[in-house]
Amino acid sequence: MILKGKKGIITGALDDQSIAWKVAERAVAEGAQIVLTNAPVAMRMGVINQLAEKCNAPVIPADATSLEDLENLVRQSMDHFGGQVDFVLHSIGMSVNVRKNKAYTDLNYEWMQKTFDVSAISFHKMLQTLWKLDGMREWGSVVGLSYIAAQRVFPDYSEMAESKALLESFARSFGYHYGTAKNVRVNTVSQSPTMTTAGQGVKGFHEFFNYADKMSPLGNATAEACADYCVMLFSDYTRYITMQNLYHDGGFSTMGMNPAVIGL
């Protein structure tokens, strides 16, 4: 019960394959109360109400690119909890270019700007909204989900790679301000390729999933394991971890070569 008495907002739970879905379940199992949120279009595609019933949590629709929606989300969450929030999970990402299989050398720039707004700038908007509304309790924790393509080239990940790099930069920059002002920590978790609905939409995902699994000494980290890690970052056991990009990938990020991959 390491989150007993804590209250948080979980974004991005689409279905039971989502990391955010697993985080929500785990947070409640560890004693937290939560509010669930997703964009209206994602809510129509998913089954978030099933999770809400299971977790005894309200669902507050919010487009994370809309400051008005985010302000409503934070205000309603504070009203529901009767006070400030202890933790927030940002699990939001989308690329129209990837969905439409546009080559990286022939991207649609309007779609690219949409990718950045949804996948990265929404993180800053969320943090800024929490800041302005004084929505975070002292020693609170904000976690964004990232990926190693922010540091290394994965051609089929397209401009989502730049989105994750921007997301990680926002965590560092806003982490300074939030830490100085309120002891709130802000981190990103760079997760293994994970069998989520969104992940499997990336070209060549299954082949790369198997490659990463062989390359990593511990194998790919599962969505359930990522949920455990996020819950630890929400807890008081990680009070002095902030402004970090934390690899949760079975060791993949440190490997140069694994004999298992080349059959030695």
N, C-alpha and C positions, 0 to 999 in steps of 0.2 A: 504493500500500500504506500509506495513512495510518492504518490501524488495526492494523498489523502488531504481533502480540504482545498485543493487547488482547482482553478477554473480556467478553461481555455477555449480557443477558437480553432477549429480544424477546417481548412479549405481543401477542396479538390477531391473529395471522395465520390468517385463515379460509380464504381461497382465493387464487388468483393475481391477483385484482383488489384485494386488500387492500394498503393502504399498508404495513402491518407486514410483509407477504410480501416486498414490494420492498425494504424496509429490511434484512431478513434477508439477502436475496441480495446486496445491495450491500455490507453489512458484511463478509460472508465474502469477497467479491471484493477488498475492501480489506485483507484479511489477518487479520480477526478470527475468533475462535472464539465460537460462540453456543450458548445454550440457548433452546429454544422453549417457550412455554407458552400455554395457553388454558383456558377453562372446559371441564369435561367435556362439557356440552351443545353447546358450539360445536365441539368436536373431533369430535363425532358428525356434525354438520352439514357440516363442512368436509373438507379433504383435507390436513391439516397434515403427515401422515406423508410425503407426496411431497416437501414442502419439507425435512423433516428429513433425508431420504435425500440430497437434492441438496446440502444444506449440511453434511452429516456432523455433525448436531447431535442431541442427545437431546431428547425431548419430555417435559416434566414437567407433568402436568395440575394446574391450580390454579384454584379459584374465587377471584377477586381480592377478593371481599367477605369471605372467610374468613381470619382471622388465622392459624389453624392451617395452612391450605393455603399461605399466603404464607410462613410460617416454614419449612415443608417445602420449598417452592420455593427459597428462598434457601440453606438448608442443603445441599440436594442439588446446587445449582449450584456452591457453593463446594467441595463434595467432588469434583465432576466436574472443575472447573478447577484444583483443588489450591491454592485461595486466593481472594482477594477479586475482586469484579467491577469492571470499568472503566466500563461503561455499561449503561443500562436504557432501554427504550422502553415507555411506557405508551400503548397504542392500544386502549382499552376504552371502549365506550359502548353504551347500550341504553335505550330507552324503551318500555314497554308501552303507555302512552297514545298515543304516535305510531303504534305498530303497529296499535292498535285504532281509530285515527282519532278519538280523543276530542278534542272541542273544548277549546281552552285555557281557556275560561270554564266548563268542566264536567269538570275533571280528576278522576280517581280518586286520592285522596291517598295511599293505600297504594301504588299504582303509582308515584306521584311519588317517594315515599321510596325505592322500589327503584331508580328512575332515578338519584337522587342517590348512592345507595350504590354502584351498579355503575359509573357514569360519572365520578364525582368523588371520593367518599370513598375509593374503592379506591386512588386515587393517594396519598392521605395514608397509608393503611394500608400500602401498598407501601414508601413512604419511611420510615415509622416502623419497619417490620420490618427493612429494610436498616440503619437506624440502630442498633437494639437489638442486632442480630446482628453489627454491625461488618462489614457485607457489601460496602461500597464502598471501593475503593482511593482514596488521596489523588489529588486532581485528576480524580476520576471525573465522569461526566456522566449526568444523568437528564433525559429529554425526554418530555413528554406532548403528545399531539395535540389541538389545540383548533380553534375555528371562530369567525369574526367575529360570530356571533349572540350571543356573550358581551357584545358592546358595542352591537350594533344589532338592531333588531327584524326578525325573519324569522318571521311568524306561524305557518307550518306546522312550524317547528322545535320549537315547544311548549316544555316545561320542560327540554328538552335545552340550551336557551340558558342557563338558570340553572346547569345542571350544568357547562357550559364556563366560566362566570364563576367558579364555585367552584373548579374545577380550576386556573384561572390564579391565583387567590388562594392556593391551597395551594402552588403553585410559588414564589410570592414569599415567603410566610411560612416555608416549610421551607427554601427556598434560603438565607435568612439564617442559620439554625441550622447547616445542612450546610456552608455556605461558611466560617463562623467556626470550626467545629470541625475540618473535614477538607479544606477547599478543594474540596469537591464542589459542582458547579454544577447548578442545577435550572432548566429553561426549558420553555416551551410553544411549540409551532409552530402558528400559525393558518393552516391550509391552505385553498386554493381548494376550491370544491365539486369533488368527485372521483368518477369513475365506479366506485365500489366497490359491493359487494353491499349493504352497509348503507345507503350514501348514496342509492342508487336506490330504497330503500324509503320515503323521505320524500315526501309528497304534493307534486306539482308540481316534482319534482327536475329533470327534463329541461328544462322551460321555464326554470327558474332557472339551470341550468348554462349554457344558451345565453346568457341575459342577462348573467351574470357574465363569460362569455367575451368578449362584445362590450364590456362596461364596462371591462375591464382592458386597459391599453395593451399588455401582453405576452401577453394571453390567460390562460386558466386554467393554473395549474401542474399538471402531471401527477403521478401517484403516483410515477413513476420519478424525477422532479425533486425531489419531497419526500424520497424516500429519499436522494438525493445530499445534500440539506440536512441531514437528520438525521445522516448519517454524518459530515459536517463538524462538527456540534455534538458528536459523540462524540470527535472527534479532538483532538489537542493544539493545533491551530490556533485553537481557540476557548476557550482556557483561562480567559479573563477575562470571558466572557459568562455572566451568571447572573441569575436572578430576572426574566427578560424574557419577555414574550409577543411572539414574532417572527413578523411577517406574511410568509407565503410564498404570495402570491396574485396575482402578475402586476401589482400596483399597485392592485387593486380597493379596498383599504382606504383609499386616499388620494383616490380619485376622488369628485367631486361629480356631474358629468354628463359623459357622453361623446356627442358628436354621432352616433356610429355607432348608438347605441341608439335615437335618435329620428329617424333617417333624414336628418340634415342633411348 
